[in-house]
Amino acid sequence: MHCVLVARREHHLRALGRELEAAHGIRCEIVSADLSKPNAGRELLAEVARRGIVVELMVNNAGFGMVSSVEQTDVGRALELIQVNVAVLTELTLLAAKEMIDRGHGGIINIGSIVSFQPVGYMGVYAASKAYVLHFSEALWAELRARGVTVTTLCPGTTRTEFFDQSGVPGWAERRHGQDVQTVVRAGLDAFDCGRHYVVSGWINYLVSLAARFATRAAVAKWSLSIFRPHG
Ligand SMILES: NC(=O)c1ccc[n+]([C@@H]2O[C@H](COP(=O)([O-])OP(=O)(O)OC[C@H]3O[C@@H](n4cnc5c(N)ncnc54)[C@H](OP(=O)(O)O)[C@@H]3O)[C@@H](O)[C@H]2O)c1
């Protein structure tokens, strides 16, 4: 597929675009956009339409995390997280889905997380944002699957990206031997191709995702404190 790459750092997008074009013989369009701004989703889709592009598969990947105690939480940043991880994902999903329904085909992959399945202490806002992504996307999967539109939620466990460096715990993914990006993306695309409502990447992560079903939510919430409890 040709791609439209969206993020804030244009130089990263341009480098990735060149790499993908050379490797796969596709065309990449670059849109530099800050998705934390109000109406960012609507404006992004308008820009894509202005370039004459029809979106056949949308991947809502942009997102960030926050690890901090309540006392140290920057409330403004927490609201920004909800804007990017929840509000703009909702805006983009609904607007794109309407067009796909009209066409009778299309797909959306939304990125949840292994924390979509349980509350996580010191990561409460982020984990709740990802629970929203899973529940919202699964509802749309059920509603749209008979109308030619597939909505799949990819739920990665710890993955080696910039995520934890941005979230306040640099080096976490390396220390936890997180999965590599290619493995996670492959799991997401395979699940999408099969029309699945969600997939957890990796069987250990899958088992962890079941914890909240077998233990009480209170138990997993208390257990989660040990993961990110601040030292000192
Ligand atoms: N890594 C993990 O362990 C892990 C686990 C579960 C789920 N996830 C989820 O996976 C998704 C991808 O994260 P990642 O691991 O690849 O982290 P990452 O390396 O930090 O990438 C985040 C991406 O989102 C973009 N982004 C962030 N804020 C944005 C904004 N305001 N406007 C536009 N783009 C923005 C970033 O580009 P710019 O900074 O250039 O804007 C970057 O491309 C996220 O939804 C994350 O929650 C990650």
The ligand as an SDF file (V2000), in Angstrom:
LIG
                    3D

 48 52  0  0  0  0  0  0  0  0999 V2000
    6.3150    0.5990   23.3410 N   0  0  0  0  0  0  0  0  0  0  0  0
    5.5170   -0.1020   24.1320 C   0  0  0  0  0  0  0  0  0  0  0  0
    5.9540   -0.8400   25.0530 O   0  0  0  0  0  0  0  0  0  0  0  0
    4.0250   -0.0520   23.9120 C   0  0  0  0  0  0  0  0  0  0  0  0
    3.2240   -1.0290   24.5250 C   0  0  0  0  0  0  0  0  0  0  0  0
    1.8590   -1.0110   24.3340 C   0  0  0  0  0  0  0  0  0  0  0  0
    1.2880   -0.0460   23.5050 C   0  0  0  0  0  0  0  0  0  0  0  0
    2.0860    0.9040   22.9180 N   0  0  0  0  0  0  0  0  0  0  0  0
    1.4130    1.8980   22.0750 C   0  0  0  0  0  0  0  0  0  0  0  0
    2.0020    1.8500   20.7840 O   0  0  0  0  0  0  0  0  0  0  0  0
    1.7890    3.0980   20.1170 C   0  0  0  0  0  0  0  0  0  0  0  0
    3.0770    3.5450   19.4770 C   0  0  0  0  0  0  0  0  0  0  0  0
    4.0000    3.8710   20.5010 O   0  0  0  0  0  0  0  0  0  0  0  0
    5.5380    3.4970   20.3780 P   0  0  0  0  0  0  0  0  0  0  0  0
    5.8190    2.3920   21.3110 O   0  0  0  0  0  0  0  0  0  0  0  0
    5.9270    3.3470   18.9470 O   0  0  0  0  0  0  0  0  0  0  0  0
    6.1580    4.8080   21.0420 O   0  0  0  0  0  0  0  0  0  0  0  0
    7.0590    5.9540   20.3920 P   0  0  0  0  0  0  0  0  0  0  0  0
    8.2950    5.3640   19.8100 O   0  0  0  0  0  0  0  0  0  0  0  0
    7.1790    6.9880   21.4570 O   0  0  0  0  0  0  0  0  0  0  0  0
    6.1640    6.4870   19.1770 O   0  0  0  0  0  0  0  0  0  0  0  0
    5.0280    7.2980   19.3840 C   0  0  0  0  0  0  0  0  0  0  0  0
    4.6150    7.8740   18.0510 C   0  0  0  0  0  0  0  0  0  0  0  0
    3.4860    8.7430   18.2490 O   0  0  0  0  0  0  0  0  0  0  0  0
    3.7760   10.0060   17.6790 C   0  0  0  0  0  0  0  0  0  0  0  0
    3.1160   11.0420   18.4870 N   0  0  0  0  0  0  0  0  0  0  0  0
    3.1780   11.1970   19.8360 C   0  0  0  0  0  0  0  0  0  0  0  0
    2.4990   12.2940   20.2090 N   0  0  0  0  0  0  0  0  0  0  0  0
    1.9990   12.8490   19.0700 C   0  0  0  0  0  0  0  0  0  0  0  0
    1.2440   14.0230   18.7870 C   0  0  0  0  0  0  0  0  0  0  0  0
    0.8660   14.8730   19.7530 N   0  0  0  0  0  0  0  0  0  0  0  0
    0.9110   14.2860   17.4940 N   0  0  0  0  0  0  0  0  0  0  0  0
    1.3030   13.4520   16.5040 C   0  0  0  0  0  0  0  0  0  0  0  0
    2.0190   12.3400   16.7100 N   0  0  0  0  0  0  0  0  0  0  0  0
    2.3890   12.0510   17.9840 C   0  0  0  0  0  0  0  0  0  0  0  0
    5.3070   10.1290   17.7450 C   0  0  0  0  0  0  0  0  0  0  0  0
    5.8400   11.0040   16.7570 O   0  0  0  0  0  0  0  0  0  0  0  0
    6.2760   12.5300   17.1140 P   0  0  0  0  0  0  0  0  0  0  0  0
    6.8900   12.5230   18.4830 O   0  0  0  0  0  0  0  0  0  0  0  0
    7.2360   12.8960   16.0180 O   0  0  0  0  0  0  0  0  0  0  0  0
    5.0200   13.3180   17.0490 O   0  0  0  0  0  0  0  0  0  0  0  0
    5.7200    8.6920   17.4110 C   0  0  0  0  0  0  0  0  0  0  0  0
    5.6860    8.4730   16.0250 O   0  0  0  0  0  0  0  0  0  0  0  0
    1.2450    4.0640   21.1910 C   0  0  0  0  0  0  0  0  0  0  0  0
   -0.1550    4.1880   21.0330 O   0  0  0  0  0  0  0  0  0  0  0  0
    1.5680    3.3540   22.4960 C   0  0  0  0  0  0  0  0  0  0  0  0
    0.6710    3.7110   23.5120 O   0  0  0  0  0  0  0  0  0  0  0  0
    3.4350    0.9170   23.0960 C   0  0  0  0  0  0  0  0  0  0  0  0
  1  2  1  0
  2  3  2  0
  2  4  1  0
  4  5  1  0
  4 48  2  0
  5  6  2  0
  6  7  1  0
  7  8  2  0
  8  9  1  0
  8 48  1  0
  9 10  1  0
  9 46  1  0
 10 11  1  0
 11 12  1  0
 11 44  1  0
 12 13  1  0
 13 14  1  0
 14 15  2  0
 14 16  1  0
 14 17  1  0
 17 18  1  0
 18 19  2  0
 18 20  1  0
 18 21  1  0
 21 22  1  0
 22 23  1  0
 23 24  1  0
 23 42  1  0
 24 25  1  0
 25 26  1  0
 25 36  1  0
 26 27  1  0
 26 35  1  0
 27 28  2  0
 28 29  1  0
 29 30  1  0
 29 35  2  0
 30 31  1  0
 30 32  2  0
 32 33  1  0
 33 34  2  0
 34 35  1  0
 36 37  1  0
 36 42  1  0
 37 38  1  0
 38 39  2  0
 38 40  1  0
 38 41  1  0
 42 43  1  0
 44 45  1  0
 44 46  1  0
 46 47  1  0
M  CHG  2   8   1  16  -1
M  END
$$$$
